[in-house]
């Protein structure tokens, strides 16, 4: 029975050593075409890598729990948290626009409310043409008196009305989804804010700068 390799938890885990093990696995993949010996070598190297990565995770977690590391990190998180809460409250229009970009809204498009207003005007324009049945009082060109041309224009505008209505509905739906996301994000960040403050208090850190005259939207 093969002896289980032990990881020396007292030593320093080197990322370079992990990379070397991965390189050896790559060499076996490229040269031996996964024969029995190759698979054995790969299993051995993979078996060495996993505990090393676990140890690196443990080391990082331990490091992050050192008060001298935790306090500045928590304060920085709190400042970023408050900055985003402020944006969600004071710059809702901009935050909605960013949210729409994240959902695939073209970055070259105008602000969502301007775009929505234009679509509604386009819809009104197309609907007026449909309602008038494309009746021309004084045609400018002879082809405008052609009945088939009138039928084409009417059909075009009917389809345009439907397309614009669909686009408006889709845009309004996406806007409402983004607003919901922002509201949920705000609630999560308020809860996280309280949690961070408690963590700082547990570390005997002064939190008066974060709990003094806080804006109403922070809570």
Number of C-alpha atoms within 10 A of each C-alpha: 3 4 5 8 10 9 13 11 13 6 7 11 16 11 12 9 12 17 12 13 18 16 13 14 19 12 14 19 15 11 10 12 12 14 11 10 12 18 16 13 15 21 13 14 18 16 13 17 19 12 16 22 15 11 17 17 12 13 14 11 11 10 13 14 11 10 14 11 11 16 19 12 13 16 16 12 15 20 14 12 17 21 12 17 20 16 13 20 16 12 12 14 16 14 18 24 20 15 19 21 14 12 12 8 15 10 12 7 11 11 15 18 15 10 14 17 12 13 16 15 13 16 19 14 13 20 17 14 16 20 12 10 15 17 14 11 6 8 10 9 8 7 11 16 14 10 10 11 13 17 13 12 17 20 14 13 22 16 14 17 21 14 13 18 16 12 15 19 13 12 18 15 12 17 18 13 16 20 19 13 14 19 14 12 15 21 15 11 18 18 13 15 21 13 13 18 20 14 15 18 12 9 13 11 13 11 14 9 8 14 12 8 8 11 10 6 13 16 11
